[in-house]
Amino acid sequence: MTSTRSAYRSHWGLNPDVTFLNHGSFGASPRVVLEAQRRLQDELESDPIRWLAPERDLEKKLDPVRERLSDFLGCRFEDLAFVRNATDGVNAVLRSFPFEADDEILVTSHGYNACTNAARFVAGRAGARVTVADIPFPCSGPDAAVEAIEAAFTSKTRLLLVDYVTSPTALILPLARIIEAAHARGIRVLVDAAHAAGMVKVELDALGADYTTGNLHKWLCGPKVAGYLHVRPEHQAEVRPTVISHAANTPRPARSRFLAEFDWTGTFDPTPLLAVPVALDFLENVIHGGGIEAVYAANRALALEGRRILTSRLGLVAPAPEEMLGSIVTLPLPDGPPPEIGRTDTLGQRLFETHRIEVPIVHWPAPGKRWFRISAMLYNDATEYERLGDALESELTLATR
Ligand SMILES: Cc1ncc(COP(=O)(O)O)c(C=O)c1O
């Protein structure tokens, strides 16, 4: 096969022997971002107290990042806290919420397992219940998602936990309509936006969710680990970090307890957060004259091309309309054996070990019902989806022999 490697590939240090079609799981940072982070680490280690103590330079260093990010995410500086990752943000909100016995937390059947687990844990402690809105998949369109969620609201639903972009099924959900429907019933909404920043334009204030958390190390290409938590002002007194530290009884001058508590949850490495502006600069400028919008569009176009290649190659029916897709796409596979506990799916193992292709095999909604999810980032190119098509064709033929 002729190699038409992406012209952007050299910006990343990815292993040249691996076809990397899984940006969605943990992201991958461009070299320039990691170099900036390493410089920041060197500077920090040259003067750790000055860098890390909140009363010395930490807040002065975090605040310009918050300024830039709040502008980028369309929200107020005061409402944006930093967390380690989306799991941390979801846990902070759920564990702070004053659930009572018989309350219901509504999640969706497309939710991320770790976050649904957090909802179950919190519900269990309060004598509350987790209920599930079963969004059909294959999904005919945004209406199907709104209808499934509306049908699952009850008079006991206190909080809806819903994804911006679903992890197993790669659907961009119609959040504005979902949030409006929840608020009309007095239900608060926590948005798990793990995949959103850097994949689609995010406007947090306009969206109107009560709480939104997301990762900066996935599609925004920041270093691992970096996340944010946006909380509407009326809920900030209630929302506490997953780790309680000094600011619980030691106010910081001219700073809300909300920001002070999230800024310091014990000794941590702030350099991933401090390098986020470099990631933003990279994405704004990497496509000459296009800004970050051109990155969203290029990645989405490539994901859709990958989908076209794989559906026609393997005779698959695409399970979602284009309007619900960004830069990840989930496609069906024949049913197969569930992975052994603690192991990758055997097909996933073979794709990596035999074909050097990194792509997640997703068992959803139950073990044995298999899908695969492709990602598209600037460093990918169409030939990589062809290669995945070849590999799947040969593995699936082998499996049926
Ligand atoms: C929807 C969703 N929520 C949460 C997460 C968890 O992200 P993290 O492990 O960075 O907290 C992911 C990760 O892929 C995700 O897809």
The ligand as a Tripos MOL2 file, in Angstrom:
@<TRIPOS>MOLECULE
LIG
   16    16     1     0     0
SMALL
NO_CHARGES

@<TRIPOS>ATOM
      1 C1        -17.4710    9.7260   28.5330 C.3       1 LIG1
      2 C2        -16.2280    9.5290   29.3570 C.ar      1 LIG1
      3 N1        -16.2460    9.8930   30.6460 N.ar      1 LIG1
      4 C3        -15.1720    9.7790   31.4300 C.ar      1 LIG1
      5 C4        -13.9880    9.2750   30.9180 C.ar      1 LIG1
      6 C5        -12.8480    9.1270   31.8570 C.3       1 LIG1
      7 O1        -11.7640    9.9250   31.5380 O.3       1 LIG1
      8 P1        -10.5960    9.9740   32.6170 P.3       1 LIG1
      9 O2        -10.1270    8.5670   32.7920 O.co2     1 LIG1
     10 O3         -9.5680   10.8540   31.9990 O.co2     1 LIG1
     11 O4        -11.1860   10.5040   33.8560 O.co2     1 LIG1
     12 C6        -13.9170    8.8530   29.5940 C.ar      1 LIG1
     13 C7        -12.6790    8.2930   29.0620 C.2       1 LIG1
     14 O5        -12.5800    7.8380   27.9390 O.2       1 LIG1
     15 C8        -15.0800    8.9850   28.7930 C.ar      1 LIG1
     16 O6        -15.0780    8.5950   27.5150 O.3       1 LIG1
@<TRIPOS>BOND
     1     1     2 1
     2     2     3 ar
     3     2    15 ar
     4     3     4 ar
     5     4     5 ar
     6     5     6 1
     7     5    12 ar
     8     6     7 1
     9     7     8 1
    10     8     9 2
    11     8    10 1
    12     8    11 1
    13    12    13 1
    14    12    15 ar
    15    13    14 2
    16    15    16 1
@<TRIPOS>SUBSTRUCTURE
     1 LIG1         1 GROUP 0 **** ****
